[in-house]
Amino acid sequence: MIKKDQVLPEWRRNILEKHLLTSLIALELVLSVIFFTISYVNGNIYFKGVGVGLLIAWVTGLIAHIIKVKLI
C-alpha cells in the first residue's frame, strides 16, 4: 500500500490541501492571459473566446474566495 507521503512531495501536498482555491484562481488568470495573447498574435477569435471564458471563471473564483475568507 502506498502512503500519501510517498506519492506527493510536502510542498505540493501543502498547496493542494491548504491553498487549492488560491492556486486555481492564479492558474485561471495566467491561462486567460496566455489565451488572450495567442488570440491577438494569431487573430483567432476562438482563442479569444477561451480567454474570455477563463476570465469569467477567474472573476467568479475570486468572488468565491473573498466570500469564503470573510465568512470564515
CHARMM internal coordinates of N, CA and C (Angstrom, degrees):
IC EDIT
DIST 1 N 1 CA 1.4451
DIST 1 CA 1 C 1.5346
ANGL 1 N 1 CA 1 C 109.29
DIST 1 C 2 N 1.3178
ANGL 1 CA 1 C 2 N 116.51
DIHE 1 N 1 CA 1 C 2 N 133.76
DIST 2 N 2 CA 1.4558
ANGL 1 C 2 N 2 CA 122.13
DIHE 1 CA 1 C 2 N 2 CA -178.41
DIST 2 CA 2 C 1.5253
ANGL 2 N 2 CA 2 C 109.11
DIHE 1 C 2 N 2 CA 2 C -91.99
DIST 2 C 3 N 1.3292
ANGL 2 CA 2 C 3 N 115.91
DIHE 2 N 2 CA 2 C 3 N 128.74
DIST 3 N 3 CA 1.4587
ANGL 2 C 3 N 3 CA 120.48
DIHE 2 CA 2 C 3 N 3 CA 178.36
DIST 3 CA 3 C 1.5238
ANGL 3 N 3 CA 3 C 110.24
DIHE 2 C 3 N 3 CA 3 C -83.82
DIST 3 C 4 N 1.3254
ANGL 3 CA 3 C 4 N 115.67
DIHE 3 N 3 CA 3 C 4 N 160.66
DIST 4 N 4 CA 1.4621
ANGL 3 C 4 N 4 CA 122.02
DIHE 3 CA 3 C 4 N 4 CA -179.18
DIST 4 CA 4 C 1.5273
ANGL 4 N 4 CA 4 C 111.62
DIHE 3 C 4 N 4 CA 4 C -62.88
DIST 4 C 5 N 1.3191
ANGL 4 CA 4 C 5 N 117.84
DIHE 4 N 4 CA 4 C 5 N -34.85
DIST 5 N 5 CA 1.4563
ANGL 4 C 5 N 5 CA 121.65
DIHE 4 CA 4 C 5 N 5 CA -179.00
DIST 5 CA 5 C 1.5253
ANGL 5 N 5 CA 5 C 111.94
DIHE 4 C 5 N 5 CA 5 C -67.41
DIST 5 C 6 N 1.3199
ANGL 5 CA 5 C 6 N 117.29
DIHE 5 N 5 CA 5 C 6 N -27.75
DIST 6 N 6 CA 1.4538
ANGL 5 C 6 N 6 CA 120.77
DIHE 5 CA 5 C 6 N 6 CA -178.06
DIST 6 CA 6 C 1.5246
ANGL 6 N 6 CA 6 C 111.87
DIHE 5 C 6 N 6 CA 6 C -80.62
DIST 6 C 7 N 1.3124
ANGL 6 CA 6 C 7 N 118.49
DIHE 6 N 6 CA 6 C 7 N -23.08
DIST 7 N 7 CA 1.4507
ANGL 6 C 7 N 7 CA 121.40
DIHE 6 CA 6 C 7 N 7 CA -175.43
DIST 7 CA 7 C 1.5256
ANGL 7 N 7 CA 7 C 111.53
DIHE 6 C 7 N 7 CA 7 C -84.05
DIST 7 C 8 N 1.3199
ANGL 7 CA 7 C 8 N 118.59
DIHE 7 N 7 CA 7 C 8 N -48.86
DIST 8 N 8 CA 1.4584
ANGL 7 C 8 N 8 CA 122.68
DIHE 7 CA 7 C 8 N 8 CA -175.96
DIST 8 CA 8 C 1.5283
ANGL 8 N 8 CA 8 C 111.10
DIHE 7 C 8 N 8 CA 8 C -115.41
DIST 8 C 9 N 1.3135
ANGL 8 CA 8 C 9 N 116.71
DIHE 8 N 8 CA 8 C 9 N 141.43
DIST 9 N 9 CA 1.4627
ANGL 8 C 9 N 9 CA 118.92
DIHE 8 CA 8 C 9 N 9 CA 172.68
DIST 9 CA 9 C 1.5346
ANGL 9 N 9 CA 9 C 110.64
DIHE 8 C 9 N 9 CA 9 C -65.98
DIST 9 C 10 N 1.2970
ANGL 9 CA 9 C 10 N 116.23
DIHE 9 N 9 CA 9 C 10 N 160.42
DIST 10 N 10 CA 1.4697
ANGL 9 C 10 N 10 CA 121.57
DIHE 9 CA 9 C 10 N 10 CA -175.36
DIST 10 CA 10 C 1.5323
ANGL 10 N 10 CA 10 C 112.10
DIHE 9 C 10 N 10 CA 10 C -60.61
DIST 10 C 11 N 1.3402
ANGL 10 CA 10 C 11 N 117.52
DIHE 10 N 10 CA 10 C 11 N -43.81
DIST 11 N 11 CA 1.4640
ANGL 10 C 11 N 11 CA 119.89
DIHE 10 CA 10 C 11 N 11 CA -177.23
DIST 11 CA 11 C 1.5182
ANGL 11 N 11 CA 11 C 111.42
DIHE 10 C 11 N 11 CA 11 C -65.23
DIST 11 C 12 N 1.3348
ANGL 11 CA 11 C 12 N 117.37
DIHE 11 N 11 CA 11 C 12 N -37.49
DIST 12 N 12 CA 1.4642
ANGL 11 C 12 N 12 CA 120.35
DIHE 11 CA 11 C 12 N 12 CA -179.86
DIST 12 CA 12 C 1.5260
ANGL 12 N 12 CA 12 C 111.00
DIHE 11 C 12 N 12 CA 12 C -71.76
DIST 12 C 13 N 1.3187
ANGL 12 CA 12 C 13 N 116.47
DIHE 12 N 12 CA 12 C 13 N -39.70
DIST 13 N 13 CA 1.4645
ANGL 12 C 13 N 13 CA 119.63
DIHE 12 CA 12 C 13 N 13 CA 178.70
DIST 13 CA 13 C 1.5237
ANGL 13 N 13 CA 13 C 110.56
DIHE 12 C 13 N 13 CA 13 C -66.15
DIST 13 C 14 N 1.3296
ANGL 13 CA 13 C 14 N 117.99
DIHE 13 N 13 CA 13 C 14 N -36.29
DIST 14 N 14 CA 1.4574
ANGL 13 C 14 N 14 CA 122.38
DIHE 13 CA 13 C 14 N 14 CA 177.27
DIST 14 CA 14 C 1.5299
ANGL 14 N 14 CA 14 C 110.57
DIHE 13 C 14 N 14 CA 14 C -62.38
DIST 14 C 15 N 1.3327
ANGL 14 CA 14 C 15 N 116.51
DIHE 14 N 14 CA 14 C 15 N -43.84
DIST 15 N 15 CA 1.4696
ANGL 14 C 15 N 15 CA 119.95
DIHE 14 CA 14 C 15 N 15 CA 178.61
DIST 15 CA 15 C 1.5216
ANGL 15 N 15 CA 15 C 110.56
DIHE 14 C 15 N 15 CA 15 C -63.54
DIST 15 C 16 N 1.3113
ANGL 15 CA 15 C 16 N 117.34
DIHE 15 N 15 CA 15 C 16 N -44.60
DIST 16 N 16 CA 1.4576
ANGL 15 C 16 N 16 CA 120.44
DIHE 15 CA 15 C 16 N 16 CA -176.85
DIST 16 CA 16 C 1.5225
ANGL 16 N 16 CA 16 C 112.79
DIHE 15 C 16 N 16 CA 16 C -69.33
DIST 16 C 17 N 1.3204
ANGL 16 CA 16 C 17 N 117.17
DIHE 16 N 16 CA 16 C 17 N -35.71
DIST 17 N 17 CA 1.4550
ANGL 16 C 17 N 17 CA 119.42
DIHE 16 CA 16 C 17 N 17 CA -177.33
DIST 17 CA 17 C 1.5234
ANGL 17 N 17 CA 17 C 113.19
DIHE 16 C 17 N 17 CA 17 C -82.44
DIST 17 C 18 N 1.3193
ANGL 17 CA 17 C 18 N 117.80
DIHE 17 N 17 CA 17 C 18 N -35.75
DIST 18 N 18 CA 1.4620
ANGL 17 C 18 N 18 CA 119.99
DIHE 17 CA 17 C 18 N 18 CA -171.67
DIST 18 CA 18 C 1.5211
ANGL 18 N 18 CA 18 C 114.01
DIHE 17 C 18 N 18 CA 18 C -109.39
DIST 18 C 19 N 1.3091
ANGL 18 CA 18 C 19 N 118.29
DIHE 18 N 18 CA 18 C 19 N -24.99
DIST 19 N 19 CA 1.4685
ANGL 18 C 19 N 19 CA 120.74
DIHE 18 CA 18 C 19 N 19 CA -172.79
DIST 19 CA 19 C 1.5235
ANGL 19 N 19 CA 19 C 112.18
DIHE 18 C 19 N 19 CA 19 C -130.13
DIST 19 C 20 N 1.3185
ANGL 19 CA 19 C 20 N 117.71
DIHE 19 N 19 CA 19 C 20 N 34.68
DIST 20 N 20 CA 1.4533
ANGL 19 C 20 N 20 CA 120.48
DIHE 19 CA 19 C 20 N 20 CA -176.14
DIST 20 CA 20 C 1.5228
ANGL 20 N 20 CA 20 C 111.87
DIHE 19 C 20 N 20 CA 20 C -65.71
DIST 20 C 21 N 1.3206
ANGL 20 CA 20 C 21 N 118.01
DIHE 20 N 20 CA 20 C 21 N -45.74
DIST 21 N 21 CA 1.4554
ANGL 20 C 21 N 21 CA 120.96
DIHE 20 CA 20 C 21 N 21 CA -178.61
DIST 21 CA 21 C 1.5288
ANGL 21 N 21 CA 21 C 111.44
DIHE 20 C 21 N 21 CA 21 C -63.53
DIST 21 C 22 N 1.3180
ANGL 21 CA 21 C 22 N 116.49
DIHE 21 N 21 CA 21 C 22 N -42.58
DIST 22 N 22 CA 1.4651
ANGL 21 C 22 N 22 CA 120.45
DIHE 21 CA 21 C 22 N 22 CA 178.34
DIST 22 CA 22 C 1.5282
ANGL 22 N 22 CA 22 C 110.81
DIHE 21 C 22 N 22 CA 22 C -64.41
DIST 22 C 23 N 1.3192
ANGL 22 CA 22 C 23 N 117.24
DIHE 22 N 22 CA 22 C 23 N -39.78
DIST 23 N 23 CA 1.4636
ANGL 22 C 23 N 23 CA 120.87
DIHE 22 CA 22 C 23 N 23 CA 179.00
DIST 23 CA 23 C 1.5234
ANGL 23 N 23 CA 23 C 111.43
DIHE 22 C 23 N 23 CA 23 C -64.86
DIST 23 C 24 N 1.3175
ANGL 23 CA 23 C 24 N 116.91
DIHE 23 N 23 CA 23 C 24 N -41.17
DIST 24 N 24 CA 1.4630
ANGL 23 C 24 N 24 CA 120.15
DIHE 23 CA 23 C 24 N 24 CA 179.36
DIST 24 CA 24 C 1.5209
ANGL 24 N 24 CA 24 C 111.63
DIHE 23 C 24 N 24 CA 24 C -68.24
DIST 24 C 25 N 1.3203
ANGL 24 CA 24 C 25 N 117.37
DIHE 24 N 24 CA 24 C 25 N -37.25
DIST 25 N 25 CA 1.4666
ANGL 24 C 25 N 25 CA 120.79
DIHE 24 CA 24 C 25 N 25 CA 177.18
DIST 25 CA 25 C 1.5282
ANGL 25 N 25 CA 25 C 110.13
DIHE 24 C 25 N 25 CA 25 C -62.76
DIST 25 C 26 N 1.3240
ANGL 25 CA 25 C 26 N 116.89
DIHE 25 N 25 CA 25 C 26 N -44.29
DIST 26 N 26 CA 1.4660
ANGL 25 C 26 N 26 CA 120.48
DIHE 25 CA 25 C 26 N 26 CA 178.79
DIST 26 CA 26 C 1.5294
ANGL 26 N 26 CA 26 C 111.04
DIHE 25 C 26 N 26 CA 26 C -65.48
DIST 26 C 27 N 1.3233
ANGL 26 CA 26 C 27 N 117.41
DIHE 26 N 26 CA 26 C 27 N -39.89
DIST 27 N 27 CA 1.4591
ANGL 26 C 27 N 27 CA 121.08
DIHE 26 CA 26 C 27 N 27 CA 179.13
DIST 27 CA 27 C 1.5228
ANGL 27 N 27 CA 27 C 111.13
DIHE 26 C 27 N 27 CA 27 C -63.90
DIST 27 C 28 N 1.3260
ANGL 27 CA 27 C 28 N 117.70
DIHE 27 N 27 CA 27 C 28 N -42.54
DIST 28 N 28 CA 1.4625
ANGL 27 C 28 N 28 CA 120.75
DIHE 27 CA 27 C 28 N 28 CA 178.54
DIST 28 CA 28 C 1.5227
ANGL 28 N 28 CA 28 C 111.48
DIHE 27 C 28 N 28 CA 28 C -62.96
DIST 28 C 29 N 1.3229
ANGL 28 CA 28 C 29 N 117.26
DIHE 28 N 28 CA 28 C 29 N -39.58
DIST 29 N 29 CA 1.4617
ANGL 28 C 29 N 29 CA 120.35
DIHE 28 CA 28 C 29 N 29 CA 178.56
DIST 29 CA 29 C 1.5262
ANGL 29 N 29 CA 29 C 111.02
DIHE 28 C 29 N 29 CA 29 C -65.22
DIST 29 C 30 N 1.3096
ANGL 29 CA 29 C 30 N 116.96
DIHE 29 N 29 CA 29 C 30 N -45.33
DIST 30 N 30 CA 1.4689
ANGL 29 C 30 N 30 CA 120.88
DIHE 29 CA 29 C 30 N 30 CA -179.54
DIST 30 CA 30 C 1.5252
ANGL 30 N 30 CA 30 C 110.42
DIHE 29 C 30 N 30 CA 30 C -64.04
DIST 30 C 31 N 1.3308
ANGL 30 CA 30 C 31 N 117.35
DIHE 30 N 30 CA 30 C 31 N -44.39
DIST 31 N 31 CA 1.4615
ANGL 30 C 31 N 31 CA 120.00
DIHE 30 CA 30 C 31 N 31 CA 179.81
DIST 31 CA 31 C 1.5205
ANGL 31 N 31 CA 31 C 112.06
DIHE 30 C 31 N 31 CA 31 C -65.29
DIST 31 C 32 N 1.3277
ANGL 31 CA 31 C 32 N 117.86
DIHE 31 N 31 CA 31 C 32 N -37.33
DIST 32 N 32 CA 1.4629
ANGL 31 C 32 N 32 CA 119.36
DIHE 31 CA 31 C 32 N 32 CA 178.93
DIST 32 CA 32 C 1.5249
ANGL 32 N 32 CA 32 C 110.83
DIHE 31 C 32 N 32 CA 32 C -65.62
DIST 32 C 33 N 1.3284
ANGL 32 CA 32 C 33 N 117.38
DIHE 32 N 32 CA 32 C 33 N -39.83
DIST 33 N 33 CA 1.4714
ANGL 32 C 33 N 33 CA 120.44
DIHE 32 CA 32 C 33 N 33 CA 177.20
DIST 33 CA 33 C 1.5284
ANGL 33 N 33 CA 33 C 109.98
DIHE 32 C 33 N 33 CA 33 C -64.20
DIST 33 C 34 N 1.3164
ANGL 33 CA 33 C 34 N 117.75
DIHE 33 N 33 CA 33 C 34 N -41.02
DIST 34 N 34 CA 1.4667
ANGL 33 C 34 N 34 CA 121.20
DIHE 33 CA 33 C 34 N 34 CA 178.90
DIST 34 CA 34 C 1.5229
ANGL 34 N 34 CA 34 C 110.64
DIHE 33 C 34 N 34 CA 34 C -62.31
DIST 34 C 35 N 1.3428
ANGL 34 CA 34 C 35 N 117.17
DIHE 34 N 34 CA 34 C 35 N -46.11
DIST 35 N 35 CA 1.4628
ANGL 34 C 35 N 35 CA 119.68
DIHE 34 CA 34 C 35 N 35 CA -178.62
DIST 35 CA 35 C 1.5250
ANGL 35 N 35 CA 35 C 111.86
DIHE 34 C 35 N 35 CA 35 C -68.77
DIST 35 C 36 N 1.3317
ANGL 35 CA 35 C 36 N 118.08
DIHE 35 N 35 CA 35 C 36 N -35.75
DIST 36 N 36 CA 1.4611
ANGL 35 C 36 N 36 CA 119.61
DIHE 35 CA 35 C 36 N 36 CA 174.59
DIST 36 CA 36 C 1.5216
ANGL 36 N 36 CA 36 C 111.06
DIHE 35 C 36 N 36 CA 36 C -63.53
DIST 36 C 37 N 1.3137
ANGL 36 CA 36 C 37 N 116.98
DIHE 36 N 36 CA 36 C 37 N -41.27
DIST 37 N 37 CA 1.4624
ANGL 36 C 37 N 37 CA 120.70
DIHE 36 CA 36 C 37 N 37 CA 178.92
DIST 37 CA 37 C 1.5242
ANGL 37 N 37 CA 37 C 111.12
DIHE 36 C 37 N 37 CA 37 C -63.78
DIST 37 C 38 N 1.3195
ANGL 37 CA 37 C 38 N 116.66
DIHE 37 N 37 CA 37 C 38 N -44.33
DIST 38 N 38 CA 1.4662
ANGL 37 C 38 N 38 CA 120.49
DIHE 37 CA 37 C 38 N 38 CA 178.09
DIST 38 CA 38 C 1.5261
ANGL 38 N 38 CA 38 C 110.39
DIHE 37 C 38 N 38 CA 38 C -61.90
DIST 38 C 39 N 1.3366
ANGL 38 CA 38 C 39 N 116.57
DIHE 38 N 38 CA 38 C 39 N -39.66
DIST 39 N 39 CA 1.4663
ANGL 38 C 39 N 39 CA 118.94
DIHE 38 CA 38 C 39 N 39 CA -178.43
DIST 39 CA 39 C 1.5222
ANGL 39 N 39 CA 39 C 111.69
DIHE 38 C 39 N 39 CA 39 C -66.63
DIST 39 C 40 N 1.3181
ANGL 39 CA 39 C 40 N 118.21
DIHE 39 N 39 CA 39 C 40 N -36.39
DIST 40 N 40 CA 1.4612
ANGL 39 C 40 N 40 CA 120.08
DIHE 39 CA 39 C 40 N 40 CA 178.64
DIST 40 CA 40 C 1.5247
ANGL 40 N 40 CA 40 C 112.17
DIHE 39 C 40 N 40 CA 40 C -74.66
DIST 40 C 41 N 1.3237
ANGL 40 CA 40 C 41 N 117.30
DIHE 40 N 40 CA 40 C 41 N -32.42
DIST 41 N 41 CA 1.4610
ANGL 40 C 41 N 41 CA 119.92
DIHE 40 CA 40 C 41 N 41 CA 178.53
DIST 41 CA 41 C 1.5285
ANGL 41 N 41 CA 41 C 110.69
DIHE 40 C 41 N 41 CA 41 C -71.93
DIST 41 C 42 N 1.3354
ANGL 41 CA 41 C 42 N 116.27
DIHE 41 N 41 CA 41 C 42 N -46.15
DIST 42 N 42 CA 1.4651
ANGL 41 C 42 N 42 CA 120.81
DIHE 41 CA 41 C 42 N 42 CA -177.21
DIST 42 CA 42 C 1.5186
ANGL 42 N 42 CA 42 C 113.41
DIHE 41 C 42 N 42 CA 42 C -87.66
DIST 42 C 43 N 1.3193
ANGL 42 CA 42 C 43 N 117.70
DIHE 42 N 42 CA 42 C 43 N -20.59
DIST 43 N 43 CA 1.4541
ANGL 42 C 43 N 43 CA 120.88
DIHE 42 CA 42 C 43 N 43 CA -174.87
DIST 43 CA 43 C 1.5183
ANGL 43 N 43 CA 43 C 112.42
DIHE 42 C 43 N 43 CA 43 C 73.40
DIST 43 C 44 N 1.3242
ANGL 43 CA 43 C 44 N 116.95
DIHE 43 N 43 CA 43 C 44 N 23.63
DIST 44 N 44 CA 1.4562
ANGL 43 C 44 N 44 CA 121.73
DIHE 43 CA 43 C 44 N 44 CA -177.25
DIST 44 CA 44 C 1.5206
ANGL 44 N 44 CA 44 C 109.82
DIHE 43 C 44 N 44 CA 44 C -92.97
DIST 44 C 45 N 1.3239
ANGL 44 CA 44 C 45 N 116.38
DIHE 44 N 44 CA 44 C 45 N 122.54
DIST 45 N 45 CA 1.4597
ANGL 44 C 45 N 45 CA 120.92
DIHE 44 CA 44 C 45 N 45 CA -176.90
DIST 45 CA 45 C 1.5294
ANGL 45 N 45 CA 45 C 111.80
DIHE 44 C 45 N 45 CA 45 C -72.82
DIST 45 C 46 N 1.3287
ANGL 45 CA 45 C 46 N 117.62
DIHE 45 N 45 CA 45 C 46 N -24.80
DIST 46 N 46 CA 1.4626
ANGL 45 C 46 N 46 CA 120.38
DIHE 45 CA 45 C 46 N 46 CA -179.13
DIST 46 CA 46 C 1.5315
ANGL 46 N 46 CA 46 C 111.12
DIHE 45 C 46 N 46 CA 46 C -67.83
DIST 46 C 47 N 1.3150
ANGL 46 CA 46 C 47 N 117.00
DIHE 46 N 46 CA 46 C 47 N -40.26
DIST 47 N 47 CA 1.4605
ANGL 46 C 47 N 47 CA 120.15
DIHE 46 CA 46 C 47 N 47 CA 176.34
DIST 47 CA 47 C 1.5256
ANGL 47 N 47 CA 47 C 110.57
DIHE 46 C 47 N 47 CA 47 C -65.14
DIST 47 C 48 N 1.3151
ANGL 47 CA 47 C 48 N 116.10
DIHE 47 N 47 CA 47 C 48 N -35.18
DIST 48 N 48 CA 1.4682
ANGL 47 C 48 N 48 CA 119.86
DIHE 47 CA 47 C 48 N 48 CA 177.17
DIST 48 CA 48 C 1.5258
ANGL 48 N 48 CA 48 C 110.23
DIHE 47 C 48 N 48 CA 48 C -64.90
DIST 48 C 49 N 1.3233
ANGL 48 CA 48 C 49 N 116.96
DIHE 48 N 48 CA 48 C 49 N -38.90
DIST 49 N 49 CA 1.4632
ANGL 48 C 49 N 49 CA 121.15
DIHE 48 CA 48 C 49 N 49 CA 177.19
DIST 49 CA 49 C 1.5164
ANGL 49 N 49 CA 49 C 112.52
DIHE 48 C 49 N 49 CA 49 C -64.10
DIST 49 C 50 N 1.3156
ANGL 49 CA 49 C 50 N 116.38
DIHE 49 N 49 CA 49 C 50 N -40.07
DIST 50 N 50 CA 1.4634
ANGL 49 C 50 N 50 CA 120.42
DIHE 49 CA 49 C 50 N 50 CA 176.46
DIST 50 CA 50 C 1.5174
ANGL 50 N 50 CA 50 C 109.95
DIHE 49 C 50 N 50 CA 50 C -65.05
DIST 50 C 51 N 1.3246
ANGL 50 CA 50 C 51 N 116.66
DIHE 50 N 50 CA 50 C 51 N -40.48
DIST 51 N 51 CA 1.4692
ANGL 50 C 51 N 51 CA 120.55
DIHE 50 CA 50 C 51 N 51 CA 178.10
DIST 51 CA 51 C 1.5117
ANGL 51 N 51 CA 51 C 111.80
DIHE 50 C 51 N 51 CA 51 C -63.23
DIST 51 C 52 N 1.3392
ANGL 51 CA 51 C 52 N 117.07
DIHE 51 N 51 CA 51 C 52 N -40.19
DIST 52 N 52 CA 1.4722
ANGL 51 C 52 N 52 CA 120.56
DIHE 51 CA 51 C 52 N 52 CA 177.90
DIST 52 CA 52 C 1.5213
ANGL 52 N 52 CA 52 C 110.37
DIHE 51 C 52 N 52 CA 52 C -65.63
DIST 52 C 53 N 1.3131
ANGL 52 CA 52 C 53 N 117.12
DIHE 52 N 52 CA 52 C 53 N -42.18
DIST 53 N 53 CA 1.4674
ANGL 52 C 53 N 53 CA 120.62
DIHE 52 CA 52 C 53 N 53 CA 178.07
DIST 53 CA 53 C 1.5185
ANGL 53 N 53 CA 53 C 112.13
DIHE 52 C 53 N 53 CA 53 C -61.65
DIST 53 C 54 N 1.3175
ANGL 53 CA 53 C 54 N 116.53
DIHE 53 N 53 CA 53 C 54 N -41.87
DIST 54 N 54 CA 1.4605
ANGL 53 C 54 N 54 CA 120.39
DIHE 53 CA 53 C 54 N 54 CA 177.53
DIST 54 CA 54 C 1.5187
ANGL 54 N 54 CA 54 C 111.69
DIHE 53 C 54 N 54 CA 54 C -68.45
DIST 54 C 55 N 1.3200
ANGL 54 CA 54 C 55 N 116.85
DIHE 54 N 54 CA 54 C 55 N -33.94
DIST 55 N 55 CA 1.4608
ANGL 54 C 55 N 55 CA 120.32
DIHE 54 CA 54 C 55 N 55 CA 176.96
DIST 55 CA 55 C 1.5284
ANGL 55 N 55 CA 55 C 110.59
DIHE 54 C 55 N 55 CA 55 C -66.28
DIST 55 C 56 N 1.3237
ANGL 55 CA 55 C 56 N 117.30
DIHE 55 N 55 CA 55 C 56 N -40.66
DIST 56 N 56 CA 1.4673
ANGL 55 C 56 N 56 CA 121.18
DIHE 55 CA 55 C 56 N 56 CA 176.14
DIST 56 CA 56 C 1.5263
ANGL 56 N 56 CA 56 C 110.14
DIHE 55 C 56 N 56 CA 56 C -63.25
DIST 56 C 57 N 1.3340
ANGL 56 CA 56 C 57 N 116.83
DIHE 56 N 56 CA 56 C 57 N -42.67
DIST 57 N 57 CA 1.4612
ANGL 56 C 57 N 57 CA 120.50
DIHE 56 CA 56 C 57 N 57 CA 177.43
DIST 57 CA 57 C 1.5197
ANGL 57 N 57 CA 57 C 111.07
DIHE 56 C 57 N 57 CA 57 C -63.18
DIST 57 C 58 N 1.3303
ANGL 57 CA 57 C 58 N 116.94
DIHE 57 N 57 CA 57 C 58 N -37.51
DIST 58 N 58 CA 1.4581
ANGL 57 C 58 N 58 CA 120.93
DIHE 57 CA 57 C 58 N 58 CA 178.72
DIST 58 CA 58 C 1.5185
ANGL 58 N 58 CA 58 C 111.15
DIHE 57 C 58 N 58 CA 58 C -64.19
DIST 58 C 59 N 1.3217
ANGL 58 CA 58 C 59 N 117.07
DIHE 58 N 58 CA 58 C 59 N -44.34
DIST 59 N 59 CA 1.4681
ANGL 58 C 59 N 59 CA 120.67
DIHE 58 CA 58 C 59 N 59 CA -178.94
DIST 59 CA 59 C 1.5262
ANGL 59 N 59 CA 59 C 110.81
DIHE 58 C 59 N 59 CA 59 C -65.47
DIST 59 C 60 N 1.3239
ANGL 59 CA 59 C 60 N 117.84
DIHE 59 N 59 CA 59 C 60 N -44.60
DIST 60 N 60 CA 1.4661
ANGL 59 C 60 N 60 CA 119.59
DIHE 59 CA 59 C 60 N 60 CA 179.97
DIST 60 CA 60 C 1.5279
ANGL 60 N 60 CA 60 C 111.14
DIHE 59 C 60 N 60 CA 60 C -66.68
DIST 60 C 61 N 1.3358
ANGL 60 CA 60 C 61 N 117.44
DIHE 60 N 60 CA 60 C 61 N -36.92
DIST 61 N 61 CA 1.4607
ANGL 60 C 61 N 61 CA 120.16
DIHE 60 CA 60 C 61 N 61 CA 176.28
DIST 61 CA 61 C 1.5135
ANGL 61 N 61 CA 61 C 112.01
DIHE 60 C 61 N 61 CA 61 C -65.79
DIST 61 C 62 N 1.3334
ANGL 61 CA 61 C 62 N 116.49
DIHE 61 N 61 CA 61 C 62 N -38.41
DIST 62 N 62 CA 1.4632
ANGL 61 C 62 N 62 CA 120.75
DIHE 61 CA 61 C 62 N 62 CA 177.82
DIST 62 CA 62 C 1.5255
ANGL 62 N 62 CA 62 C 110.83
DIHE 61 C 62 N 62 CA 62 C -65.71
DIST 62 C 63 N 1.3140
ANGL 62 CA 62 C 63 N 117.15
DIHE 62 N 62 CA 62 C 63 N -41.67
DIST 63 N 63 CA 1.4716
ANGL 62 C 63 N 63 CA 120.73
DIHE 62 CA 62 C 63 N 63 CA 177.05
DIST 63 CA 63 C 1.5228
ANGL 63 N 63 CA 63 C 110.14
DIHE 62 C 63 N 63 CA 63 C -62.42
DIST 63 C 64 N 1.3302
ANGL 63 CA 63 C 64 N 117.18
DIHE 63 N 63 CA 63 C 64 N -43.55
DIST 64 N 64 CA 1.4677
ANGL 63 C 64 N 64 CA 120.38
DIHE 63 CA 63 C 64 N 64 CA 178.52
DIST 64 CA 64 C 1.5207
ANGL 64 N 64 CA 64 C 111.13
DIHE 63 C 64 N 64 CA 64 C -62.76
DIST 64 C 65 N 1.3211
ANGL 64 CA 64 C 65 N 117.15
DIHE 64 N 64 CA 64 C 65 N -39.53
DIST 65 N 65 CA 1.4638
ANGL 64 C 65 N 65 CA 120.80
DIHE 64 CA 64 C 65 N 65 CA 179.27
DIST 65 CA 65 C 1.5239
ANGL 65 N 65 CA 65 C 110.79
DIHE 64 C 65 N 65 CA 65 C -65.52
DIST 65 C 66 N 1.3342
ANGL 65 CA 65 C 66 N 117.48
DIHE 65 N 65 CA 65 C 66 N -42.46
DIST 66 N 66 CA 1.4530
ANGL 65 C 66 N 66 CA 121.00
DIHE 65 CA 65 C 66 N 66 CA 179.39
DIST 66 CA 66 C 1.5295
ANGL 66 N 66 CA 66 C 110.64
DIHE 65 C 66 N 66 CA 66 C -63.58
DIST 66 C 67 N 1.3289
ANGL 66 CA 66 C 67 N 116.50
DIHE 66 N 66 CA 66 C 67 N -43.03
DIST 67 N 67 CA 1.4750
ANGL 66 C 67 N 67 CA 119.97
DIHE 66 CA 66 C 67 N 67 CA 178.98
DIST 67 CA 67 C 1.5282
ANGL 67 N 67 CA 67 C 109.80
DIHE 66 C 67 N 67 CA 67 C -65.00
DIST 67 C 68 N 1.3237
ANGL 67 CA 67 C 68 N 117.52
DIHE 67 N 67 CA 67 C 68 N -41.35
DIST 68 N 68 CA 1.4656
ANGL 67 C 68 N 68 CA 120.84
DIHE 67 CA 67 C 68 N 68 CA -179.84
DIST 68 CA 68 C 1.5197
ANGL 68 N 68 CA 68 C 111.48
DIHE 67 C 68 N 68 CA 68 C -63.53
DIST 68 C 69 N 1.3232
ANGL 68 CA 68 C 69 N 117.50
DIHE 68 N 68 CA 68 C 69 N -41.98
DIST 69 N 69 CA 1.4663
ANGL 68 C 69 N 69 CA 121.75
DIHE 68 CA 68 C 69 N 69 CA -179.48
DIST 69 CA 69 C 1.5207
ANGL 69 N 69 CA 69 C 110.51
DIHE 68 C 69 N 69 CA 69 C -66.73
DIST 69 C 70 N 1.3241
ANGL 69 CA 69 C 70 N 117.54
DIHE 69 N 69 CA 69 C 70 N -41.54
DIST 70 N 70 CA 1.4650
ANGL 69 C 70 N 70 CA 120.31
DIHE 69 CA 69 C 70 N 70 CA -177.99
DIST 70 CA 70 C 1.5323
ANGL 70 N 70 CA 70 C 112.18
DIHE 69 C 70 N 70 CA 70 C -72.30
DIST 70 C 71 N 1.3326
ANGL 70 CA 70 C 71 N 117.94
DIHE 70 N 70 CA 70 C 71 N -31.14
DIST 71 N 71 CA 1.4589
ANGL 70 C 71 N 71 CA 119.93
DIHE 70 CA 70 C 71 N 71 CA -178.98
DIST 71 CA 71 C 1.5184
ANGL 71 N 71 CA 71 C 112.03
DIHE 70 C 71 N 71 CA 71 C -80.73
DIST 71 C 72 N 1.3062
ANGL 71 CA 71 C 72 N 117.47
DIHE 71 N 71 CA 71 C 72 N -27.19
DIST 72 N 72 CA 1.4741
ANGL 71 C 72 N 72 CA 120.04
DIHE 71 CA 71 C 72 N 72 CA -177.57
DIST 72 CA 72 C 1.4621
ANGL 72 N 72 CA 72 C 110.98
DIHE 71 C 72 N 72 CA 72 C -96.89
END
COOR INIT
IC SEED 1 N 1 CA 1 C
IC BUILD
